[in-house]
Amino acid sequence: MKTAMSVLTRRLAKLPANVRWMPAYVGQRVLRRRHLPKPFHLVIALADHFEPYIVPQNPRILLGQSQQLKRVRDWCRQYPRLFDSFRDSSGARFRHTYFYPAEHCDPDILAVLADHCQQGWGEIEIHLHHGVDAPDTAENTREALVRFRDFLAGIGCLSRLNGTGPPRYAFVHGNWALANSADGRCCGVASEMQILAETGCYADFTLPSAPSSCQVPKINALYECKGVLSKSAPHRRGRDLSSGRRPTVFPIIIQGPLMIDWGRKGRFFPALENSALTAVNPPTLHRCQLWTRAAIAVKGRPDWLFVKLHCHAMDPCDTDALLGNPMHTFLQELADEEKRGRFVTHFVTAREMTNIILAACEGKSGVPSLFRNSPFESR
């Protein structure tokens, strides 16, 4: 009883931060209860907040550089051996998109990770923690993004629009505080979304952030910001992406599923499904059913469902689960479900997911995997 009461107390404490998205959730559960077409296309991307310096017991301490390098080398050595057999409907491998923290740019570590990606095991994009101890400035934020963007482009990472022009990138905000959505904490830059747009960011992959107070009211959506990009948290409101209408406001917002799980075994209270993969909450077919029920799609293209998941692969608490049996079992079960004709899987990177979403906006149909590599072309 004491344990149940403590769980209830913790959940009640988080309630105010989650109230703002509940109306949208209730509305979606009424409107999105339609049957999915069979088979539908399931487009899956894993945004890995790749932080090799993590010390779980003390977030304020950074692991030494030599130990970080060992972690990354171990990951890059094991991953191809463990995951080469897992392919999607088009033969593509299951890959991570490594959102690497700009504030911890390490040429030695990134050289190892870039080589791993250039062998076909993922792609590197930009992650940024800032304004943690004191609010950051717009000037510092722009400089940090441009410096890291150009470094990654210099080692053969990132993409370009139609293969030309300046480097383009996908983004994840550290501590969830995208565009100062935490009221000054862990950011401080109200014009951050404008800076992202001006420095070549084509899509943001930060959300969902629940139960964090940074979570916006708009959920389970692909959309353009409706607010003014130079003002705080313009992504609180948005215009849904639709087939037949190309988006004009970048970065577009690509959210992962945010649901309430009433059916998880061993739980007395409903659980929050926020698309995070951890050792405590690994991927399962039950969770996948919730992800598909979120029905995140471009309007007018309901048979292409987009599932953006996230993880921290370099957190020692989660690494084994992401490399080991929980992930292997899930991917095998996905393959079995596909054989039964329920859906068609497409394993993609963040860049490829963006390209497929834009193809849907242009009215493309058929097999999503055909549209992985344009308009944002990798080097």
Short mmCIF file of the C-alpha atoms (twelve columns), coordinates in Angstrom:
data_MODEL
# 
_entry.id   MODEL 
# 
loop_
_atom_site.group_PDB 
_atom_site.id 
_atom_site.type_symbol 
_atom_site.label_atom_id 
_atom_site.label_alt_id 
_atom_site.label_comp_id 
_atom_site.label_asym_id 
_atom_site.label_seq_id 
_atom_site.Cartn_x 
_atom_site.Cartn_y 
_atom_site.Cartn_z 
_atom_site.pdbx_PDB_model_num 
ATOM 1   C CA . MET A 1   0.000   0.000   0.000   1 
ATOM 2   C CA . LYS A 2   2.833   2.372   0.865   1 
ATOM 3   C CA . THR A 3   4.445   1.768   -2.535  1 
ATOM 4   C CA . ALA A 4   1.168   2.388   -4.361  1 
ATOM 5   C CA . MET A 5   0.636   5.609   -2.411  1 
ATOM 6   C CA . SER A 6   4.140   6.853   -3.203  1 
ATOM 7   C CA . VAL A 7   3.579   6.189   -6.901  1 
ATOM 8   C CA . LEU A 8   0.276   8.074   -6.725  1 
ATOM 9   C CA . THR A 9   1.963   10.981  -4.943  1 
ATOM 10  C CA . ARG A 10  4.673   11.242  -7.595  1 
ATOM 11  C CA . ARG A 11  2.107   11.168  -10.365 1 
ATOM 12  C CA . LEU A 12  -0.034  13.839  -8.759  1 
ATOM 13  C CA . ALA A 13  3.055   16.047  -8.437  1 
ATOM 14  C CA . LYS A 14  3.593   15.792  -12.200 1 
ATOM 15  C CA . LEU A 15  -0.055  16.433  -13.036 1 
ATOM 16  C CA . PRO A 16  0.153   20.236  -13.524 1 
ATOM 17  C CA . ALA A 17  2.882   19.812  -16.174 1 
ATOM 18  C CA . ASN A 18  0.695   17.385  -18.120 1 
ATOM 19  C CA . VAL A 19  -2.696  19.080  -17.916 1 
ATOM 20  C CA . ARG A 20  -2.002  21.315  -20.914 1 
ATOM 21  C CA . TRP A 21  -1.824  18.436  -23.414 1 
ATOM 22  C CA . MET A 22  -4.669  16.352  -21.996 1 
ATOM 23  C CA . PRO A 23  -7.474  18.090  -23.948 1 
ATOM 24  C CA . ALA A 24  -5.709  17.340  -27.224 1 
ATOM 25  C CA . TYR A 25  -5.134  13.764  -26.123 1 
ATOM 26  C CA . VAL A 26  -8.798  13.191  -25.288 1 
ATOM 27  C CA . GLY A 27  -9.852  14.711  -28.599 1 
ATOM 28  C CA . GLN A 28  -7.434  12.528  -30.540 1 
ATOM 29  C CA . ARG A 29  -8.632  9.377   -28.838 1 
ATOM 30  C CA . VAL A 30  -12.144 10.166  -30.028 1 
ATOM 31  C CA . LEU A 31  -11.189 11.177  -33.575 1 
ATOM 32  C CA . ARG A 32  -8.379  8.673   -34.248 1 
ATOM 33  C CA . ARG A 33  -10.172 5.484   -33.267 1 
ATOM 34  C CA . ARG A 34  -10.753 4.548   -36.877 1 
ATOM 35  C CA . HIS A 35  -9.300  1.317   -38.201 1 
ATOM 36  C CA . LEU A 36  -5.912  1.582   -39.860 1 
ATOM 37  C CA . PRO A 37  -5.627  0.440   -43.461 1 
ATOM 38  C CA . LYS A 38  -4.029  -3.001  -43.806 1 
ATOM 39  C CA . PRO A 39  -1.261  -3.348  -44.414 1 
ATOM 40  C CA . PHE A 40  -0.117  0.143   -43.503 1 
ATOM 41  C CA . HIS A 41  3.456   1.432   -43.731 1 
ATOM 42  C CA . LEU A 42  5.270   1.834   -40.412 1 
ATOM 43  C CA . VAL A 43  8.182   4.283   -40.703 1 
ATOM 44  C CA . ILE A 44  10.440  4.021   -37.631 1 
ATOM 45  C CA . ALA A 45  13.333  6.280   -36.607 1 
ATOM 46  C CA . LEU A 46  15.339  6.142   -33.387 1 
ATOM 47  C CA . ALA A 47  16.695  9.491   -32.188 1 
ATOM 48  C CA . ASP A 48  19.629  8.605   -29.956 1 
ATOM 49  C CA . HIS A 49  20.613  11.396  -27.557 1 
ATOM 50  C CA . PHE A 50  24.199  10.207  -27.805 1 
ATOM 51  C CA . GLU A 51  26.093  11.407  -24.737 1 
ATOM 52  C CA . PRO A 52  29.167  9.224   -24.090 1 
ATOM 53  C CA . TYR A 53  30.159  11.286  -21.051 1 
ATOM 54  C CA . ILE A 54  27.132  10.257  -18.953 1 
ATOM 55  C CA . VAL A 55  27.786  9.218   -15.332 1 
ATOM 56  C CA . PRO A 56  24.335  8.058   -14.146 1 
ATOM 57  C CA . GLN A 57  25.091  8.448   -10.463 1 
ATOM 58  C CA . ASN A 58  26.099  12.104  -10.856 1 
ATOM 59  C CA . PRO A 59  24.927  14.063  -13.916 1 
ATOM 60  C CA . ARG A 60  27.240  16.944  -13.001 1 
ATOM 61  C CA . ILE A 61  30.342  14.783  -13.489 1 
ATOM 62  C CA . LEU A 62  31.646  13.965  -16.973 1 
ATOM 63  C CA . LEU A 63  33.335  10.676  -17.770 1 
ATOM 64  C CA . GLY A 64  36.982  11.012  -18.808 1 
ATOM 65  C CA . GLN A 65  37.765  11.270  -22.529 1 
ATOM 66  C CA . SER A 66  39.568  7.915   -22.744 1 
ATOM 67  C CA . GLN A 67  36.598  6.144   -21.128 1 
ATOM 68  C CA . GLN A 68  34.168  7.935   -23.441 1 
ATOM 69  C CA . LEU A 69  36.205  6.821   -26.429 1 
ATOM 70  C CA . LYS A 70  36.131  3.237   -25.178 1 
ATOM 71  C CA . ARG A 71  32.341  3.360   -24.813 1 
ATOM 72  C CA . VAL A 72  31.894  4.595   -28.359 1 
ATOM 73  C CA . ARG A 73  34.388  2.132   -29.840 1 
ATOM 74  C CA . ASP A 74  32.703  -0.737  -28.018 1 
ATOM 75  C CA . TRP A 75  29.307  0.364   -29.336 1 
ATOM 76  C CA . CYS A 76  30.548  0.758   -32.910 1 
ATOM 77  C CA . ARG A 77  32.255  -2.647  -32.796 1 
ATOM 78  C CA . GLN A 78  29.288  -4.531  -31.366 1 
ATOM 79  C CA . TYR A 79  26.394  -2.877  -33.184 1 
ATOM 80  C CA . PRO A 80  27.069  -4.189  -36.729 1 
ATOM 81  C CA . ARG A 81  27.583  -7.723  -35.460 1 
ATOM 82  C CA . LEU A 82  24.404  -7.692  -33.380 1 
ATOM 83  C CA . PHE A 83  22.034  -5.936  -35.800 1 
ATOM 84  C CA . ASP A 84  23.071  -6.852  -39.318 1 
ATOM 85  C CA . SER A 85  20.367  -9.508  -39.567 1 
ATOM 86  C CA . PHE A 86  17.547  -7.081  -38.775 1 
ATOM 87  C CA . ARG A 87  16.305  -5.552  -42.037 1 
ATOM 88  C CA . ASP A 88  13.126  -3.791  -43.071 1 
ATOM 89  C CA . SER A 89  10.899  -4.479  -46.066 1 
ATOM 90  C CA . SER A 90  13.388  -2.856  -48.441 1 
ATOM 91  C CA . GLY A 91  16.468  -4.485  -46.903 1 
ATOM 92  C CA . ALA A 92  17.538  -1.396  -44.924 1 
ATOM 93  C CA . ARG A 93  19.245  -1.954  -41.579 1 
ATOM 94  C CA . PHE A 94  17.866  -0.863  -38.235 1 
ATOM 95  C CA . ARG A 95  19.965  2.218   -37.469 1 
ATOM 96  C CA . HIS A 96  20.261  4.982   -34.906 1 
ATOM 97  C CA . THR A 97  20.404  8.687   -35.634 1 
ATOM 98  C CA . TYR A 98  23.126  9.913   -33.292 1 
ATOM 99  C CA . PHE A 99  22.227  13.373  -32.003 1 
ATOM 100 C CA . TYR A 100 25.641  14.344  -30.645 1 
ATOM 101 C CA . PRO A 101 25.971  17.237  -28.149 1 
ATOM 102 C CA . ALA A 102 27.528  20.288  -29.807 1 
ATOM 103 C CA . GLU A 103 28.861  21.583  -26.495 1 
ATOM 104 C CA . HIS A 104 30.978  18.418  -26.108 1 
ATOM 105 C CA . CYS A 105 32.455  18.244  -29.594 1 
ATOM 106 C CA . ASP A 106 35.373  15.784  -29.458 1 
ATOM 107 C CA . PRO A 107 37.155  15.164  -32.799 1 
ATOM 108 C CA . ASP A 108 38.520  11.756  -31.732 1 
ATOM 109 C CA . ILE A 109 35.153  10.414  -30.611 1 
ATOM 110 C CA . LEU A 110 33.315  11.862  -33.583 1 
ATOM 111 C CA . ALA A 111 35.849  10.355  -36.003 1 
ATOM 112 C CA . VAL A 112 34.993  6.888   -34.653 1 
ATOM 113 C CA . LEU A 113 31.250  7.563   -34.790 1 
ATOM 114 C CA . ALA A 114 31.438  9.098   -38.272 1 
ATOM 115 C CA . ASP A 115 33.271  6.034   -39.590 1 
ATOM 116 C CA . HIS A 116 30.559  3.825   -38.072 1 
ATOM 117 C CA . CYS A 117 27.884  5.887   -39.831 1 
ATOM 118 C CA . GLN A 118 29.710  6.000   -43.159 1 
ATOM 119 C CA . GLN A 119 29.649  2.212   -43.135 1 
ATOM 120 C CA . GLY A 120 25.848  2.427   -43.184 1 
ATOM 121 C CA . TRP A 121 25.015  2.176   -39.477 1 
ATOM 122 C CA . GLY A 122 23.343  5.518   -38.893 1 
ATOM 123 C CA . GLU A 123 23.762  9.249   -39.251 1 
ATOM 124 C CA . ILE A 124 24.981  12.040  -36.976 1 
ATOM 125 C CA . GLU A 125 22.849  15.105  -36.287 1 
ATOM 126 C CA . ILE A 126 22.952  17.977  -33.768 1 
ATOM 127 C CA . HIS A 127 22.043  17.930  -30.080 1 
ATOM 128 C CA . LEU A 128 22.552  20.939  -27.807 1 
ATOM 129 C CA . HIS A 129 22.425  21.470  -24.052 1 
ATOM 130 C CA . HIS A 130 22.794  25.107  -23.066 1 
ATOM 131 C CA . GLY A 131 21.636  27.687  -20.573 1 
ATOM 132 C CA . VAL A 132 21.803  25.128  -17.767 1 
ATOM 133 C CA . ASP A 133 23.606  27.184  -15.125 1 
ATOM 134 C CA . ALA A 134 22.512  30.560  -16.505 1 
ATOM 135 C CA . PRO A 135 20.394  31.620  -19.505 1 
ATOM 136 C CA . ASP A 136 22.307  31.459  -22.778 1 
ATOM 137 C CA . THR A 137 22.369  34.248  -25.368 1 
ATOM 138 C CA . ALA A 138 21.256  34.209  -28.980 1 
ATOM 139 C CA . GLU A 139 24.805  35.029  -30.101 1 
ATOM 140 C CA . ASN A 140 26.343  32.116  -28.206 1 
ATOM 141 C CA . THR A 141 23.660  29.723  -29.422 1 
ATOM 142 C CA . ARG A 142 24.147  30.695  -33.073 1 
ATOM 143 C CA . GLU A 143 27.918  30.411  -32.771 1 
ATOM 144 C CA . ALA A 144 27.716  26.968  -31.123 1 
ATOM 145 C CA . LEU A 145 25.333  25.612  -33.776 1 
ATOM 146 C CA . VAL A 146 27.300  26.981  -36.734 1 
ATOM 147 C CA . ARG A 147 30.638  25.829  -35.366 1 
ATOM 148 C CA . PHE A 148 29.418  22.272  -34.745 1 
ATOM 149 C CA . ARG A 149 27.432  22.149  -37.994 1 
ATOM 150 C CA . ASP A 150 30.534  23.066  -39.976 1 
ATOM 151 C CA . PHE A 151 32.694  20.612  -38.053 1 
ATOM 152 C CA . LEU A 152 30.306  17.745  -38.811 1 
ATOM 153 C CA . ALA A 153 30.110  18.748  -42.472 1 
ATOM 154 C CA . GLY A 154 33.896  18.802  -42.573 1 
ATOM 155 C CA . ILE A 155 34.122  15.142  -41.540 1 
ATOM 156 C CA . GLY A 156 31.575  14.003  -44.108 1 
ATOM 157 C CA . CYS A 157 28.383  14.166  -42.042 1 
ATOM 158 C CA . LEU A 158 25.096  16.078  -42.448 1 
ATOM 159 C CA . SER A 159 23.147  16.708  -45.641 1 
ATOM 160 C CA . ARG A 160 22.512  19.422  -48.203 1 
ATOM 161 C CA . LEU A 161 19.316  20.520  -49.913 1 
ATOM 162 C CA . ASN A 162 19.249  18.760  -53.273 1 
ATOM 163 C CA . GLY A 163 22.928  17.992  -52.743 1 
ATOM 164 C CA . THR A 164 24.115  21.612  -52.865 1 
ATOM 165 C CA . GLY A 165 24.438  24.690  -50.698 1 
ATOM 166 C CA . PRO A 166 25.256  24.941  -46.987 1 
ATOM 167 C CA . PRO A 167 24.987  21.980  -44.583 1 
ATOM 168 C CA . ARG A 168 21.540  21.140  -43.275 1 
ATOM 169 C CA . TYR A 169 20.696  19.298  -40.080 1 
ATOM 170 C CA . ALA A 170 18.099  17.782  -37.753 1 
ATOM 171 C CA . PHE A 171 18.011  18.902  -34.129 1 
ATOM 172 C CA . VAL A 172 17.225  17.727  -30.609 1 
ATOM 173 C CA . HIS A 173 17.262  20.180  -27.695 1 
ATOM 174 C CA . GLY A 174 18.948  19.016  -24.506 1 
ATOM 175 C CA . ASN A 175 16.800  18.997  -21.372 1 
ATOM 176 C CA . TRP A 176 13.745  19.302  -23.676 1 
ATOM 177 C CA . ALA A 177 13.712  23.125  -23.386 1 
ATOM 178 C CA . LEU A 178 13.290  23.846  -27.097 1 
ATOM 179 C CA . ALA A 179 13.010  27.564  -27.888 1 
ATOM 180 C CA . ASN A 180 12.992  28.562  -24.229 1 
ATOM 181 C CA . SER A 181 9.921   26.438  -23.490 1 
ATOM 182 C CA . ALA A 182 11.058  25.919  -19.864 1 
ATOM 183 C CA . ASP A 183 10.597  29.617  -19.027 1 
ATOM 184 C CA . GLY A 184 14.295  30.431  -19.115 1 
ATOM 185 C CA . ARG A 185 15.666  27.214  -17.672 1 
ATOM 186 C CA . CYS A 186 18.069  25.104  -19.756 1 
ATOM 187 C CA . CYS A 187 17.935  27.540  -22.684 1 
ATOM 188 C CA . GLY A 188 17.173  31.236  -22.231 1 
ATOM 189 C CA . VAL A 189 17.028  32.014  -25.952 1 
ATOM 190 C CA . ALA A 190 13.525  33.034  -27.008 1 
ATOM 191 C CA . SER A 191 14.595  33.339  -30.664 1 
ATOM 192 C CA . GLU A 192 16.092  29.845  -30.794 1 
ATOM 193 C CA . MET A 193 13.694  28.526  -33.434 1 
ATOM 194 C CA . GLN A 194 14.590  31.448  -35.704 1 
ATOM 195 C CA . ILE A 195 18.286  30.686  -35.174 1 
ATOM 196 C CA . LEU A 196 17.695  27.045  -36.038 1 
ATOM 197 C CA . ALA A 197 15.926  28.077  -39.247 1 
ATOM 198 C CA . GLU A 198 18.706  30.473  -40.239 1 
ATOM 199 C CA . THR A 199 21.495  27.968  -39.571 1 
ATOM 200 C CA . GLY A 200 20.020  25.180  -41.698 1 
ATOM 201 C CA . CYS A 201 17.836  23.093  -39.385 1 
ATOM 202 C CA . TYR A 202 15.121  21.376  -41.418 1 
ATOM 203 C CA . ALA A 203 13.382  19.418  -38.628 1 
ATOM 204 C CA . ASP A 204 13.226  19.257  -34.857 1 
ATOM 205 C CA . PHE A 205 13.000  15.827  -33.170 1 
ATOM 206 C CA . THR A 206 12.865  16.917  -29.503 1 
ATOM 207 C CA . LEU A 207 9.259   16.044  -28.639 1 
ATOM 208 C CA . PRO A 208 7.530   14.519  -26.782 1 
ATOM 209 C CA . SER A 209 9.037   15.762  -23.536 1 
ATOM 210 C CA . ALA A 210 6.285   14.735  -21.082 1 
ATOM 211 C CA . PRO A 211 6.283   14.547  -18.117 1 
ATOM 212 C CA . SER A 212 8.593   17.578  -18.370 1 
ATOM 213 C CA . SER A 213 6.982   20.997  -18.107 1 
ATOM 214 C CA . CYS A 214 8.448   21.697  -21.575 1 
ATOM 215 C CA . GLN A 215 5.756   19.544  -23.179 1 
ATOM 216 C CA . VAL A 216 3.563   21.624  -25.500 1 
ATOM 217 C CA . PRO A 217 -0.223  21.254  -25.913 1 
ATOM 218 C CA . LYS A 218 0.071   20.015  -29.497 1 
ATOM 219 C CA . ILE A 219 0.843   16.281  -29.495 1 
ATOM 220 C CA . ASN A 220 1.158   13.295  -31.833 1 
ATOM 221 C CA . ALA A 221 1.638   15.566  -34.804 1 
ATOM 222 C CA . LEU A 222 3.799   16.573  -37.745 1 
ATOM 223 C CA . TYR A 223 3.505   20.315  -38.234 1 
ATOM 224 C CA . GLU A 224 4.853   23.762  -39.009 1 
ATOM 225 C CA . CYS A 225 5.177   26.259  -36.176 1 
ATOM 226 C CA . LYS A 226 2.297   28.704  -36.100 1 
ATOM 227 C CA . GLY A 227 3.919   31.087  -33.664 1 
ATOM 228 C CA . VAL A 228 6.498   33.718  -34.593 1 
ATOM 229 C CA . LEU A 229 9.868   31.960  -34.829 1 
ATOM 230 C CA . SER A 230 11.686  34.799  -33.092 1 
ATOM 231 C CA . LYS A 231 9.512   34.442  -29.992 1 
ATOM 232 C CA . SER A 232 9.582   31.855  -27.225 1 
ATOM 233 C CA . ALA A 233 8.148   28.379  -27.929 1 
ATOM 234 C CA . PRO A 234 6.489   29.025  -31.312 1 
ATOM 235 C CA . HIS A 235 5.949   25.255  -31.569 1 
ATOM 236 C CA . ARG A 236 3.202   25.365  -28.927 1 
ATOM 237 C CA . ARG A 237 0.789   25.839  -31.833 1 
ATOM 238 C CA . GLY A 238 1.119   24.537  -35.350 1 
ATOM 239 C CA . ARG A 239 -0.332  23.845  -38.757 1 
ATOM 240 C CA . ASP A 240 -0.537  20.118  -39.488 1 
ATOM 241 C CA . LEU A 241 1.368   18.909  -42.517 1 
ATOM 242 C CA . SER A 242 -0.997  17.856  -45.297 1 
ATOM 243 C CA . SER A 243 -0.767  15.972  -48.556 1 
ATOM 244 C CA . GLY A 244 -0.809  18.353  -51.501 1 
ATOM 245 C CA . ARG A 245 0.664   21.286  -49.560 1 
ATOM 246 C CA . ARG A 246 4.406   21.751  -49.196 1 
ATOM 247 C CA . PRO A 247 5.489   23.217  -45.840 1 
ATOM 248 C CA . THR A 248 7.021   26.670  -45.926 1 
ATOM 249 C CA . VAL A 249 8.114   27.110  -42.296 1 
ATOM 250 C CA . PHE A 250 11.231  25.238  -41.221 1 
ATOM 251 C CA . PRO A 251 12.240  23.526  -39.052 1 
ATOM 252 C CA . ILE A 252 9.155   21.350  -39.171 1 
ATOM 253 C CA . ILE A 253 8.256   19.605  -35.909 1 
ATOM 254 C CA . ILE A 254 8.380   15.795  -35.941 1 
ATOM 255 C CA . GLN A 255 6.945   14.365  -32.742 1 
ATOM 256 C CA . GLY A 256 7.074   10.883  -31.313 1 
ATOM 257 C CA . PRO A 257 4.032   9.156   -29.794 1 
ATOM 258 C CA . LEU A 258 2.621   10.446  -26.504 1 
ATOM 259 C CA . MET A 259 -0.070  8.180   -25.063 1 
ATOM 260 C CA . ILE A 260 -1.576  6.897   -21.829 1 
ATOM 261 C CA . ASP A 261 -0.981  3.172   -21.384 1 
ATOM 262 C CA . TRP A 262 -3.845  1.572   -19.485 1 
ATOM 263 C CA . GLY A 263 -2.829  -2.001  -20.210 1 
ATOM 264 C CA . ARG A 264 0.796   -2.501  -19.185 1 
ATOM 265 C CA . LYS A 265 1.234   -5.671  -17.137 1 
ATOM 266 C CA . GLY A 266 2.283   -5.320  -13.536 1 
ATOM 267 C CA . ARG A 267 1.071   -1.698  -13.286 1 
ATOM 268 C CA . PHE A 268 -1.585  -0.645  -10.801 1 
ATOM 269 C CA . PHE A 269 -1.761  2.853   -12.303 1 
ATOM 270 C CA . PRO A 270 -1.766  3.806   -16.000 1 
ATOM 271 C CA . ALA A 271 1.686   4.532   -17.406 1 
ATOM 272 C CA . LEU A 272 2.891   7.388   -19.572 1 
ATOM 273 C CA . GLU A 273 3.971   6.268   -23.042 1 
ATOM 274 C CA . ASN A 274 6.411   8.926   -24.223 1 
ATOM 275 C CA . SER A 275 8.350   6.889   -26.835 1 
ATOM 276 C CA . ALA A 276 11.519  6.594   -24.718 1 
ATOM 277 C CA . LEU A 277 13.414  3.286   -24.934 1 
ATOM 278 C CA . THR A 278 15.131  2.373   -21.667 1 
ATOM 279 C CA . ALA A 279 16.198  -0.713  -19.750 1 
ATOM 280 C CA . VAL A 280 13.193  -0.260  -17.447 1 
ATOM 281 C CA . ASN A 281 10.843  0.338   -20.385 1 
ATOM 282 C CA . PRO A 282 12.186  -1.492  -23.455 1 
ATOM 283 C CA . PRO A 283 10.387  -1.730  -26.805 1 
ATOM 284 C CA . THR A 284 7.597   -4.303  -26.964 1 
ATOM 285 C CA . LEU A 285 4.778   -5.167  -29.324 1 
ATOM 286 C CA . HIS A 286 2.332   -3.818  -26.745 1 
ATOM 287 C CA . ARG A 287 4.074   -0.453  -26.873 1 
ATOM 288 C CA . CYS A 288 4.177   -0.611  -30.668 1 
ATOM 289 C CA . GLN A 289 0.399   -0.946  -30.698 1 
ATOM 290 C CA . LEU A 290 0.203   2.314   -28.746 1 
ATOM 291 C CA . TRP A 291 2.635   3.988   -31.155 1 
ATOM 292 C CA . THR A 292 0.478   3.055   -34.116 1 
ATOM 293 C CA . ARG A 293 -2.669  4.092   -32.246 1 
ATOM 294 C CA . ALA A 294 -1.175  7.576   -31.935 1 
ATOM 295 C CA . ALA A 295 -1.616  7.661   -35.736 1 
ATOM 296 C CA . ILE A 296 1.084   10.252  -36.456 1 
ATOM 297 C CA . ALA A 297 0.798   10.933  -40.166 1 
ATOM 298 C CA . VAL A 298 0.639   13.588  -42.840 1 
ATOM 299 C CA . LYS A 299 -3.013  14.471  -43.351 1 
ATOM 300 C CA . GLY A 300 -4.338  12.743  -46.446 1 
ATOM 301 C CA . ARG A 301 -1.745  9.956   -46.216 1 
ATOM 302 C CA . PRO A 302 -3.081  7.820   -43.297 1 
ATOM 303 C CA . ASP A 303 -1.410  4.652   -44.527 1 
ATOM 304 C CA . TRP A 304 2.076   6.085   -43.817 1 
ATOM 305 C CA . LEU A 305 2.524   6.137   -40.037 1 
ATOM 306 C CA . PHE A 306 5.584   7.762   -38.489 1 
ATOM 307 C CA . VAL A 307 7.046   6.532   -35.202 1 
ATOM 308 C CA . LYS A 308 9.907   8.607   -33.819 1 
ATOM 309 C CA . LEU A 309 11.433  6.969   -30.748 1 
ATOM 310 C CA . HIS A 310 14.280  8.211   -28.562 1 
ATOM 311 C CA . CYS A 311 16.933  6.754   -26.280 1 
ATOM 312 C CA . HIS A 312 20.251  7.423   -24.522 1 
ATOM 313 C CA . ALA A 313 22.403  4.567   -25.792 1 
ATOM 314 C CA . MET A 314 25.522  5.781   -23.981 1 
ATOM 315 C CA . ASP A 315 23.812  5.759   -20.596 1 
ATOM 316 C CA . PRO A 316 25.287  2.607   -18.999 1 
ATOM 317 C CA . CYS A 317 21.909  1.930   -17.409 1 
ATOM 318 C CA . ASP A 318 20.364  1.452   -20.876 1 
ATOM 319 C CA . THR A 319 23.183  0.328   -23.181 1 
ATOM 320 C CA . ASP A 320 22.769  -3.412  -22.641 1 
ATOM 321 C CA . ALA A 321 19.024  -3.275  -23.242 1 
ATOM 322 C CA . LEU A 322 19.497  -1.341  -26.483 1 
ATOM 323 C CA . LEU A 323 22.140  -3.783  -27.719 1 
ATOM 324 C CA . GLY A 324 20.738  -6.954  -26.226 1 
ATOM 325 C CA . ASN A 325 17.736  -9.226  -25.924 1 
ATOM 326 C CA . PRO A 326 14.948  -6.656  -25.386 1 
ATOM 327 C CA . MET A 327 15.731  -4.891  -28.667 1 
ATOM 328 C CA . HIS A 328 16.447  -8.119  -30.553 1 
ATOM 329 C CA . THR A 329 13.179  -9.659  -29.392 1 
ATOM 330 C CA . PHE A 330 11.227  -6.588  -30.404 1 
ATOM 331 C CA . LEU A 331 12.756  -6.418  -33.893 1 
ATOM 332 C CA . GLN A 332 12.100  -10.121 -34.430 1 
ATOM 333 C CA . GLU A 333 8.496   -9.682  -33.319 1 
ATOM 334 C CA . LEU A 334 8.144   -6.761  -35.736 1 
ATOM 335 C CA . ALA A 335 9.368   -9.006  -38.552 1 
ATOM 336 C CA . ASP A 336 6.888   -11.715 -37.528 1 
ATOM 337 C CA . GLU A 337 4.015   -9.226  -37.504 1 
ATOM 338 C CA . GLU A 338 5.017   -8.032  -40.948 1 
ATOM 339 C CA . LYS A 339 4.922   -11.614 -42.241 1 
ATOM 340 C CA . ARG A 340 1.357   -11.835 -40.937 1 
ATOM 341 C CA . GLY A 341 0.481   -8.863  -43.147 1 
ATOM 342 C CA . ARG A 342 -0.280  -6.326  -40.419 1 
ATOM 343 C CA . PHE A 343 2.121   -3.647  -41.623 1 
ATOM 344 C CA . VAL A 344 5.191   -2.984  -43.755 1 
ATOM 345 C CA . THR A 345 8.249   -1.735  -41.867 1 
ATOM 346 C CA . HIS A 346 10.682  0.974   -42.963 1 
ATOM 347 C CA . PHE A 347 13.756  1.632   -40.788 1 
ATOM 348 C CA . VAL A 348 14.948  5.192   -41.360 1 
ATOM 349 C CA . THR A 349 17.207  7.900   -40.002 1 
ATOM 350 C CA . ALA A 350 15.897  11.309  -38.926 1 
ATOM 351 C CA . ARG A 351 16.913  12.752  -42.301 1 
ATOM 352 C CA . GLU A 352 15.191  9.952   -44.196 1 
ATOM 353 C CA . MET A 353 12.036  10.304  -42.111 1 
ATOM 354 C CA . THR A 354 11.947  14.020  -42.949 1 
ATOM 355 C CA . ASN A 355 12.321  13.281  -46.659 1 
ATOM 356 C CA . ILE A 356 9.488   10.747  -46.577 1 
ATOM 357 C CA . ILE A 357 7.257   13.193  -44.710 1 
ATOM 358 C CA . LEU A 358 7.966   15.854  -47.329 1 
ATOM 359 C CA . ALA A 359 7.185   13.332  -50.073 1 
ATOM 360 C CA . ALA A 360 3.810   12.743  -48.446 1 
ATOM 361 C CA . CYS A 361 3.250   16.507  -48.413 1 
ATOM 362 C CA . GLU A 362 3.954   16.555  -52.141 1 
ATOM 363 C CA . GLY A 363 1.244   13.962  -52.693 1 
ATOM 364 C CA . LYS A 364 3.512   10.990  -53.259 1 
ATOM 365 C CA . SER A 365 2.058   7.533   -52.586 1 
ATOM 366 C CA . GLY A 366 3.108   3.905   -52.714 1 
ATOM 367 C CA . VAL A 367 6.252   2.695   -50.938 1 
ATOM 368 C CA . PRO A 368 7.702   5.306   -48.522 1 
ATOM 369 C CA . SER A 369 11.246  3.934   -48.748 1 
ATOM 370 C CA . LEU A 370 11.489  5.166   -52.333 1 
ATOM 371 C CA . PHE A 371 11.632  8.726   -51.016 1 
ATOM 372 C CA . ARG A 372 14.352  8.387   -48.357 1 
ATOM 373 C CA . ASN A 373 17.072  10.444  -49.998 1 
ATOM 374 C CA . SER A 374 15.575  13.640  -51.368 1 
ATOM 375 C CA . PRO A 375 15.418  16.617  -50.989 1 
ATOM 376 C CA . PHE A 376 17.922  16.441  -48.110 1 
ATOM 377 C CA . GLU A 377 20.732  14.386  -49.562 1 
ATOM 378 C CA . SER A 378 23.480  12.873  -47.434 1 
ATOM 379 C CA . ARG A 379 27.101  13.185  -48.474 1 
# 
